Amino acid sequence: MSSRKLVFNFSEWLHEYHCSIGGKQSIEVYAFIHPLCPESWGMEPILKRMQLEYGKYICIKHILSGNIANVSATHHRQLNKVASETGSFYSSETSIDCRYESLPYNTSLAIKAAELQGKKRGIRFLRKLQQYYFLKNKDLSNMNVLIECAEAVKLDIEEFVADISSHTAEKALKSDLKVAKEMDVQEVPSLVFFNVNTDDEGIKVSGIYSYDIYISILKEIMPSLPEPAPLPTIESFIRFYQVSTAQEIAAVYNMNLRTVECEMKNLTKRNVVQKIPTDHGVFWKYKQVH
């Protein structure tokens, strides 16, 4: 067991700032995404920061959307803009075929099956799938790949495999598609904001914008929105999410890239993170301490 002392207790921080009063958040945010869409992946830093700063007051729900707009050549140019503004894993060096592939049906069911083991595990599984697709070019229709992802996020594999072929997972998937249709979601990613304590209509925002835009919407539907919670240390952030990029951390913490890279070098010297160069750019992975 390592004797290295953790200066930040993520669990205590999570409990203090993200356990809602009365157990119910005031705002629901529906995040309509397509796991194989680079722009949906580019939304992740925004959702992470929103969860970290306002997790006590908002509940973010990921919804699989089948209503995907046709992709034109302009999308390829837009991807670099997405990366620079949101800190997504996508970079100009990434050679991703510029089209939204059809999400394999069994992959869709696998995502819903993972969610049956808890919201947090479902989100971790979804993010792991995206990493396997965008970073490793894995075939997400392959059952062995799905199981590998499930093992990586510590799902109950026997239960996971059984749920993929269950009516419950299929029903959950149909529910996602129904919600997307009812809310008239025409493109991904899209966010829809609701204040559960009022009868006001939700506010839908299609595409990706600066973080300040989304916070202004939160304040519009909840004028009494408190000040944001303090962010955890960068070390705790990467320990919780396991893998990240300097661009993503810069976006979440509103820091310049050079400062983040210096911080990551310091964490490397302390043997906290490992630098992983790939064809898709440089990643930083938390080193497990045993």
C-alpha positions, 0 to 999 in steps of 0.5 A: 500500500502506498504511503502517499497522502491524498491532499483532497478527499473526492468522496467527501467533496462529492457528498458536501457539494453534490448531495441535493437537499431533500434528495431531489435536484431542481433542474433536469438537463436532458443530454441528447447524444450519439456515442459515435458522433465526435461533437457529442463527445466534445460535449463531455467537458461542458457536462463534466464542469456543469456537474462538478459546479452545480451537481447539487441542483441539476440532474443530467440525463444522457439520452440516446438519439436516433434523429441525426442530421445529415453530415456535410463537408462543413462538419469536418471543419467544425470538428476542430472548432469543437475541440478548441472550444470544448477541450474534447478528445478530438484533435486536428490530428485525429483521422475520424471518418467524417460521418455519423455511423449507425450505432449498432443495435446491440451497442445501444442495448449494451448502453441501456443494460449498463444503466440498469446497474446504476446511473453512474456506471451507465455513464462510465460505460458510455464514456468507455465506449467512446474511448474505445471507438475514438482512441482505439478504433474498436468495433463496438458491434463486437460483443467481446469489445462490449464485454471488455468495456463492461469489465473496465468499468467494473460492471457485473458481467453476467448481469450485463450480458443477460440484460443486453438481450432483455426486454427491459433494455429494449424498452429503455432504448425505445423510451430514449428514442420516444423522448427525443421525438417528443422533444423534437430533437433534430440534431446531436448533441442537444441539451434541454433544460427543465425546472422541475418546480415550475410548469414552464416549458423547457429550453432546448439548445442544439449544438455546442456553445461556450460554457457561459451560455449554458450557465445563463440558461440555468440562471434563466430557469432558476433565478436563485441559482447559487454560486458554483461549487469549488472545483476539485483539484486537478489530481482528483479530477483525473483520478475520478475520470481516469483519463483526460487530455490537457485540452479537456482539463483546460476547458473544465478549469478555465485555464490556459493550456500551458498551465495545465501541461505544467501541472500534468508534468508535475503530476508525472514527476510525482508518479500520479499520472502517465503520459500516453501518446497516441495517433489521436493526440496525448492523453493523461491516465491516472496511475492506480495506487495499490 
